[in-house]
Amino acid sequence: MSITMAPERPAEKWIPPLDADGLKLVLERVRNWNPLDVEAVFDDLDTAIGNQPPPVATIPALVDQLRGHLKQLSDIILADEGYPPTPDMVRLVARGLSLRDEFMPLEYQHAVGFARRLAFTTADLNEELINARYIKAAE
């Protein structure tokens, strides 16, 4: 019994998907990546909408952190084109985007109100992501 073999085809030359500049950009993004810290999100939400209003001195940092959480959560929602966001997610991302662009009021009570609006939007977005299983809840 003889075995016949198909003729060998020459292998095609492999072409990398990115050039050196593209690889440097990917490396830079990986180095600068900060994973979502769900515990920190919940801590900041508690600070903003807990029983006591946040102290005056902490408001600017809290607002910055909430803006950062909103950006990270929005990026997670929009990251995978294979899983399009729900209409509720799109609405929350749009609300978060407009809040992130707003200036923080200088008067304390208005600043607390602004921080709380950021916090409620962050909480709603976080809940949507947990329910859709994009992220895990804090343990």
JOMO-V242536 format. One record per run of one state. SS is the DSSP state (A for helix, B for strand, O for the rest). FROM is the first residue (numbers start at 1). LEN is the number of residues. If there is no record, write none. Layout:
SS&FROM&LEN, SS&FROM&LEN
//
This chain:
O&1&19, A&20&13, O&33&5, A&38&12, O&50&6, A&56&23, O&79&8, A&87&15, O&102&6, A&108&24, O&132&8
//
